[in-house]
Amino acid sequence: MYLIAIGWMYVVVMMAVAEATSRNGTVLGAIFTFLLYGVVPLALLMYIMGTPARKKAIRAREMAEQRERETAASGEPDRGGEPAADPVAPMRKEP
């Protein structure tokens, strides 16, 4: 995805340079060439191509929040994975 963007920006920069340095071209025309052929379409393309990644991140965040709510609602401890230990060792009487 980024390789296409880099290649396209190279082409657009070369078009803008050609516009600015040509006898009939202007710097203002080069700026508009850069913006209208490069920045705006590329921003739109990157936004569209990034949609699946954004949806996946939103879904993962919602699942984590749901798991957190379920753990908090169950009333159980944090389930840290450690076995329960007795705070005080039991005393044994000698016979």
TORPAVEX-997111 format. One record per atom (N, C-alpha, C, O): residue in one letter; y, x, z. Coordinates in steps of 0.02 Angstrom, whole numbers, padded with zeros to 5 digits, always signed. Layout:
N
AYXZ...
END
This chain:
95
M-00059+00041+00000M+00000+00000+00000M+00063+00044+00000M+00110+00031-00038Y+00063+00096+00042Y+00122+00138+00046Y+00130+00182-00015Y+00186+00199-00035L+00075+00200-00047L+00078+00241-00107L+00115+00203-00163L+00154+00233-00199I+00102+00140-00170I+00136+00099-00220I+00211+00095-00204I+00252+00100-00249A+00227+00086-00141A+00297+00082-00120A+00334+00147-00134A+00391+00147-00158I+00302+00203-00118I+00334+00268-00129I+00344+00280-00204I+00397+00303-00225G+00294+00264-00244G+00300+00272-00316G+00355+00228-00345G+00393+00251-00387W+00359+00167-00322W+00410+00121-00348W+00480+00145-00328W+00526+00142-00368M+00487+00169-00267M+00553+00193-00246M+00573+00256-00285M+00632+00266-00298Y+00525+00298-00303Y+00541+00355-00345Y+00568+00333-00412Y+00618+00360-00436V+00536+00285-00442V+00559+00259-00507V+00629+00229-00500V+00671+00241-00543V+00641+00191-00448V+00705+00159-00438V+00760+00211-00426V+00815+00204-00452V+00746+00262-00387V+00795+00315-00375V+00812+00350-00441V+00870+00364-00454M+00761+00363-00482M+00774+00395-00546M+00816+00349-00591M+00859+00373-00628M+00804+00284-00589M+00845+00237-00628M+00917+00238-00603M+00964+00237-00643A+00926+00240-00537A+00994+00240-00509A+01030+00305-00527A+01090+00304-00542V+00995+00361-00525V+01025+00425-00543V+01046+00424-00616V+01100+00447-00634A+01002+00398-00659A+01019+00394-00730A+01079+00348-00741A+01121+00362-00784E+01083+00295-00704E+01141+00250-00710E+01205+00284-00688E+01257+00276-00720A+01202+00321-00633A+01262+00353-00606A+01285+00411-00650A+01346+00423-00654T+01240+00447-00682T+01259+00506-00720T+01270+00494-00794T+01292+00538-00830S+01254+00434-00817S+01264+00422-00889S+01338+00413-00904S+01378+00399-00859R+01355+00421-00966R+01425+00417-00986R+01453+00347-00976R+01511+00340-00956N+01414+00296-00989N+01437+00227-00982N+01422+00197-00914N+01443+00141-00899G+01385+00232-00872G+01365+00205-00807G+01417+00218-00753G+01462+00258-00761T+01408+00182-00699T+01453+00189-00641T+01411+00198-00578T+01351+00182-00577V+01443+00223-00526V+01409+00230-00462V+01395+00161-00432V+01343+00151-00401L+01441+00115-00442L+01429+00047-00418L+01368+00016-00452L+01328-00018-00420G+01361+00028-00517G+01302+00004-00552G+01238+00037-00526G+01186+00004-00523A+01242+00100-00507A+01184+00135-00479A+01165+00105-00411A+01106+00097-00395I+01216+00088-00371I+01202+00058-00306I+01168-00010-00314I+01120-00025-00280F+01195-00051-00361F+01163-00116-00372F+01093-00108-00402F+01049-00147-00386T+01084-00059-00445T+01017-00046-00472T+00969-00029-00415T+00913-00056-00412F+00991+00014-00370F+00948+00034-00314F+00932-00025-00269F+00875-00034-00248L+00982-00066-00254L+00971-00123-00209L+00930-00178-00242L+00882-00203-00212L+00948-00197-00303L+00917-00255-00334L+00849-00240-00367L+00807-00285-00373Y+00838-00178-00387Y+00773-00160-00416Y+00727-00127-00365Y+00666-00126-00374G+00756-00101-00312G+00716-00063-00265G+00708-00094-00197G+00653-00113-00177V+00762-00098-00160V+00758-00117-00089V+00736-00189-00079V+00690-00203-00041V+00768-00235-00114V+00753-00307-00104V+00681-00324-00125V+00645-00354-00085P+00659-00306-00186P+00590-00323-00204P+00539-00287-00161P+00487-00315-00144L+00553-00225-00143L+00505-00188-00102L+00500-00217-00032L+00446-00220-00004A+00556-00237-00004A+00554-00269+00062A+00514-00334+00060A+00474-00347+00106L+00523-00373+00009L+00485-00435+00002L+00411-00420-00007L+00369-00454+00024L+00394-00371-00047L+00324-00353-00058L+00291-00328+00006L+00235-00347+00022M+00326-00286+00043M+00298-00260+00105M+00289-00315+00157M+00241-00315+00195Y+00335-00363+00159Y+00329-00420+00205Y+00268-00462+00187Y+00229-00481+00231I+00259-00476+00124I+00202-00517+00102I+00136-00481+00114I+00088-00511+00137M+00134-00416+00099M+00072-00379+00108M+00056-00366+00182M-00002-00353+00198G+00105-00371+00226G+00093-00361+00297G+00075-00424+00334G+00061-00421+00394T+00073-00481+00300T+00059-00545+00333T-00010-00546+00366T-00015-00568+00423P-00064-00523+00333P-00129-00524+00368P-00130-00483+00432P-00161-00503+00481A-00098-00426+00433A-00096-00385+00493A-00058-00420+00549A-00077-00416+00607R-00003-00453+00532R+00035-00489+00583R-00006-00547+00611R-00006-00558+00671K-00042-00583+00568K-00083-00639+00592K-00139-00614+00638K-00154-00645+00688K-00168-00557+00620K-00221-00528+00661K-00194-00508+00730K-00228-00519+00781A-00135-00478+00732A-00106-00458+00796A-00089-00519+00838A-00099-00517+00899I-00063-00571+00808I-00047-00633+00845I-00111-00663+00874I-00112-00685+00931R-00164-00665+00834R-00228-00693+00856R-00256-00653+00914R-00281-00681+00962A-00252-00586+00910A-00277-00544+00964A-00237-00554+01028A-00265-00556+01083R-00171-00560+01022R-00129-00571+01080R-00145-00638+01112R-00147-00643+01174E-00156-00690+01072E-00172-00756+01099E-00240-00756+01134E-00248-00788+01186M-00288-00719+01106M-00354-00715+01138M-00348-00679+01206M-00380-00699+01254A-00308-00625+01209A-00300-00589+01272A-00266-00633+01324A-00285-00632+01383E-00216-00671+01304E-00183-00717+01350E-00230-00771+01374E-00229-00791+01433Q-00272-00796+01329Q-00320-00848+01348Q-00371-00820+01399Q-00387-00853+01448R-00396-00759+01387R-00443-00728+01434R-00409-00717+01501R-00441-00726+01554E-00346-00698+01501E-00310-00687+01563E-00301-00752+01601E-00309-00753+01663R-00285-00807+01566R-00279-00872+01599R-00346-00895+01628R-00348-00923+01683E-00401-00884+01591E-00466-00905+01616E-00486-00866+01678E-00514-00895+01725T-00471-00802+01679T-00487-00761+01738T-00446-00783+01798T-00472-00787+01853A-00382-00797+01787A-00339-00818+01842A-00359-00887+01867A-00354-00900+01927A-00380-00931+01823A-00397-00999+01842A-00465-01002+01877A-00477-01050+01915S-00509-00954+01866S-00575-00958+01895S-00575-00942+01970S-00622-00960+02005G-00523-00909+01996G-00519-00895+02067G-00561-00836+02088G-00566-00821+02147E-00591-00802+02041E-00632-00744+02057E-00589-00681+02059E-00533-00681+02033P-00614-00629+02090P-00577-00566+02089P-00570-00539+02018P-00592-00570+01970D-00540-00483+02012D-00522-00457+01947D-00582-00433+01905D-00572-00414+01847R-00640-00433+01931R-00700-00411+01895R-00691-00340+01868R-00700-00326+01809G-00673-00295+01912G-00660-00227+01893G-00722-00188+01873G-00716-00132+01849G-00781-00215+01883G-00842-00180+01864G-00873-00141+01921G-00927-00113+01914E-00839-00137+01978E-00865-00101+02035E-00907-00148+02077E-00890-00207+02085P-00963-00123+02103P-01004-00167+02146P-00969-00180+02212P-00930-00139+02236A-00983-00237+02241A-00952-00255+02305A-00980-00210+02359A-01040-00198+02362A-00937-00185+02402A-00958-00141+02456A-00940-00174+02522A-00890-00210+02527D-00980-00161+02573D-00965-00187+02640D-00908-00147+02669D-00909-00085+02667P-00858-00180+02697P-00803-00143+02726P-00823-00105+02789P-00795-00052+02805V-00871-00133+02825V-00895-00101+02886V-00971-00099+02882V-01003-00149+02866A-00998-00041+02896A-01071-00034+02894A-01102-00076+02949A-01076-00078+03005P-01157-00111+02936P-01188-00152+02988P-01217-00108+03044P-01243-00053+03032M-01211-00133+03106M-01237-00095+03163M-01309-00117+03176M-01325-00176+03173R-01350-00069+03190R-01421-00084+03203R-01435-00067+03276R-01417-00014+03301K-01469-00113+03310K-01487-00102+03381K-01555-00069+03383K-01600-00085+03345E-01560-00022+03429E-01625+00012+03439E-01670-00032+03483E-01647-00063+03531P-01735-00035+03465P-01780-00077+03507P-01798-00046+03573P-01835-00076+03612
END
